[in-house]
Amino acid sequence: MDNTTPEKFELKKDFWFFILLILIPAVLGLVSIISLCWNFGAMTSNEKMVAVFAICLVLAVFYFLSYLSYYRSYYELDKGVLICQFGLYKYKIDVDTINYLVKANYPTAGRRPGLSFSGIKLNYDMGYSIYLTPQNEAKFVDELIRQKPKIKYME
C-alpha cells in the first residue's frame, strides 16, 4: 500500500465497561478484605499473611489486565494489515481478506476487542468476524475502504 505511516485508531469506551473492569473488582476486593478482617482473630499469623498476599496478588493481576484492556488498546492500519491490540491480545488481519463491514450493536458471536456496545462487525477471510469499536468510525471505515475499495459497508 502507499500508506507509509501507520494510522492508529483509539477505541470507543462506554462507561459500562469502566464499571465492569474497574469498579466491580474494587468492590469485590473490598468485600474480600472486610471478610478477611472479620475472621482475622480466628486465623494464625501464617494464614493471615497468606490470605492478605493472595487477595493482593489477585487484585494486582486483575487490575493490571484491566488497565491494559481499558487504556492500552487500539486499532492500527499499517501497510495493508489491520492490527487490533486489546490488552495482551493482538490480532492481525490482512485488509485484502476483509469482505464487508456492518454497523452493529455488540454482537454475541466472534471476537470482540472493543469497549463499547456500538461499533462495527468486520467480516473477513472465509466467514470469520470480529467486533470493533473505533472512536472515529467514519475515518476508520474510510481508511479501510481507501486501502481496499471492494469492501462493502452496510449501516
Secondary structure as UniProt FT lines:
FT   STRAND          7..11
FT   HELIX           15..18
FT   HELIX           19..23
FT   HELIX           24..38
FT   HELIX           40..42
FT   HELIX           45..71
FT   STRAND          74..78
FT   TURN            79..80
FT   STRAND          81..86
FT   TURN            87..88
FT   STRAND          89..94
FT   HELIX           95..97
FT   STRAND          98..105
FT   STRAND          118..124
FT   TURN            125..127
FT   STRAND          128..132
FT   HELIX           137..147
FT   TURN            149..150
FT   STRAND          152..154
//
